[in-house]
Amino acid sequence: MIGLTLALFIMGYGFGGNGRINRFEGLVLVLCFVAYQAFLFIEVEEPAEQTAIVRILDEIKV
């Protein structure tokens, strides 16, 4: 998210220009955001599996 924030600043600041984000730059930002959300969704599923494994290991110790 920090990278997307920096990209948004660089694209929107307008170094020597009018400071507008065109459609292509907007599309790039949206695609990066969607990819980041998909990454988070995939990563959230793993800790649940790890929790189940930890629970099973705790039962074995008892």
Secondary structure as the mmCIF struct_conf table of DSSP 4:
data_model
#
loop_
_struct_conf.conf_type_id
_struct_conf.id
_struct_conf.beg_label_comp_id
_struct_conf.beg_label_asym_id
_struct_conf.beg_label_seq_id
_struct_conf.end_label_comp_id
_struct_conf.end_label_asym_id
_struct_conf.end_label_seq_id
HELX_RH_AL_P HELX_RH_AL_P1 ILE A 2 TYR A 13
TURN_TY1_P TURN_TY1_P1 PHE A 15 GLY A 16
BEND BEND1 GLY A 17 GLY A 17
HELX_RH_AL_P HELX_RH_AL_P2 ARG A 23 LYS A 61
#
